[in-house]
Amino acid sequence: MKRNVSSDPPYKSSDLGHPLPDSKYAVSVSLPTWDSVIGYEEGRDSVINKLQTGYPRFFVSPIIKSLEFNVLRDLNLSSDQRCLLFDVENTAIRCRKFIVDRTDGWEVLIKPIFNGKAYTVVFPIQIEHVAKKFWRFFGEGVSVRRAKSFLENKTHENIESVDAVDQIKEKISQDTGQNVENIFIYPSGMAAVSATHRALTKIRPNARSVQFDFPYVDVLKLQQEIGSGVIFLPSADSESITKLKGIITKGELLCGVYCEVPSNPLLRSADLAAIKAVVDSSNTPIVVDDTVATNVNVNVFKYADVVTTSLTKYYSGAGNVIAGAVIVNSSSVHAEEIVSQLKHQGDACLFFEDAMVLRNNMSDYKQRMARINETTPRLVDSLMEEPLIEKVWYPKYETRESYDAVRRSGGGFSGLFSIKFKNSEEKAQHFYDALKLCKGPSLGANFTLVCPYTLLAHYDELDWCEQHGVSKWLIRISVGLEPYEFLSKRILDALDKIR
């Protein structure tokens, strides 16, 4: 019998590695203690060997590993070879180029597999660390369901499944007011971001991008890895606007300005009106990620030329499927060119079983968001009164004017907030260990998810994060559908343990 992780969260040390939710397709995994998070980051066998699953771009599922083993065996390759698996040949070609460009003289091959229904990139084990970067940053590898279907020799779509992606697009179109033809579905949120960046760098070759405000970790890293470089403006304030204006005034053409509304994990919102006023003269596209706020709460199309969103998070809610979307603003002057580039790339795809699961999960999206919008501010307000806590970050209280500028009538502030304790070095770890809620990566699930975000996302660059105001002791909380009373009591009980 499957465990209901909402009512019975796997929070104990003995729950290390439990999938969140209780499914082989879970996109999160229980890291129930501070020490288990550090063990995960350092690759400690005592932690890694207990993980039944993990966040898909950072962790290769046992099911995908089995398929990789079978592919290498069937190709009669030696034991010092490794491979990555992709649905689309274009992706495999880009993966090979990525590896070759970053290594010196190693042989990297592309081979069609399963009668051309998928492709494998084969490389020596010595350069596996480079290949893993591609898997992580681009998020285009085969999904767990896709791997399972190959292992079971089930590769035929049915009529219902073919319609699923179109139905997802239709739903997003209704939610955003954008044309269905301008919506592209990808196998992950990062795949959506990388497709956008490839399109913009193709339209403006040799032009740098700008990352406005401290972003989700891999969005910045992607811009550092591909394209002509990125200018990082790490705060969402007037100083960053002034710097952006200086870049434009000096005549530099940019391929795009990237920002999040709100940002993860500091929940600040960029002043999109000010950014648009600055970049309009240079005809620079604005790319906004609305994953955290959701399009239930905000309409960033007032200013954004392109919107990226991770469908893995609130749109799905269930935490058992990974996908992403690019939505090109129909009224943008760049729309025709960007849509043309995305179509030309030919790699917008989602495995049909994943599409069917996502379509079904999305059916109560707005009702779920309404509930989360109600519960979260109550928790935040109670924590802001808590003497043990130094700071709470939440869109309701961070750069509120910028958030309100795109907030829908009746829109809320979504379900993500971050906290920092007074005497963090002493208190943060003990609070985390004492908390009887799901603890692991990801956000936007129907069950509450807590993580020491900076440790998990930036373990090798903690000092750099501190320089930009992101504490290594920061704890991020993604509120789910549990009753307020349940969550409040569990948080209060953990606080009582550290008083």
Number of C-alpha atoms within 10 A of each C-alpha: 4 7 15 13 19 21 13 11 22 27 23 18 14 12 18 25 23 27 26 34 26 18 16 17 23 23 28 29 26 33 32 29 26 19 14 20 24 17 16 18 17 13 12 12 11 12 19 19 12 14 21 19 24 27 20 22 22 13 16 18 23 16 19 22 15 13 20 18 14 13 20 17 12 10 10 9 12 10 11 9 15 21 22 25 26 24 24 21 20 14 21 25 16 13 25 22 13 17 23 18 10 11 14 9 8 12 12 18 14 18 14 17 16 11 7 11 13 18 24 27 23 23 22 17 14 12 18 16 10 15 23 17 19 21 21 20 22 23 25 30 27 22 29 24 18 23 23 17 15 16 15 9 10 11 14 8 11 10 7 10 19 15 14 22 23 17 17 24 22 17 16 20 17 12 13 17 13 19 17 19 13 21 25 25 25 25 29 27 27 25 27 27 31 21 23 24 22 20 22 26 19 15 15 17 14 14 18 22 26 21 22 27 24 25 26 16 14 17 22 20 14 21 24 16 15 14 20 16 15 23 17 19 18 16 20 21 16 12 12 18 21 14 12 20 16 13 17 18 14 8 9 12 18 25 27 25 22 27 27 29 26 31 23 21 24 25 27 27 28 28 24 23 14 15 20 19 12 20 21 12 10 13 15 21 25 24 27 25 26 22 26 27 29 27 22 24 24 25 22 27 23 15 22 25 24 28 26 26 28 28 26 26 25 28 29 25 24 22 27 23 26 28 28 26 27 26 29 28 26 20 14 18 12 19 18 14 13 24 22 12 18 22 13 11 13 13 20 21 19 24 21 21 19 22 25 20 17 25 21 15 18 19 14 12 15 17 11 18 28 18 18 26 22 15 22 24 20 12 17 21 12 11 19 15 11 14 10 18 18 15 15 22 19 25 27 18 14 17 18 16 15 20 26 19 16 22 20 15 11 9 19 23 27 30 30 30 26 22 24 21 20 14 12 18 11 12 19 22 17 17 24 22 21 20 21 20 26 29 29 29 23 21 27 29 27 23 24 23 26 26 27 27 24 22 20 16 16 17 16 13 12 16 14 13 16 13 10 12 13 19 20 23 22 22 23 24 24 23 26 27 21 17 13 17 11 11 20 16 12 15 19 15 15 18 19 12 13 14 9
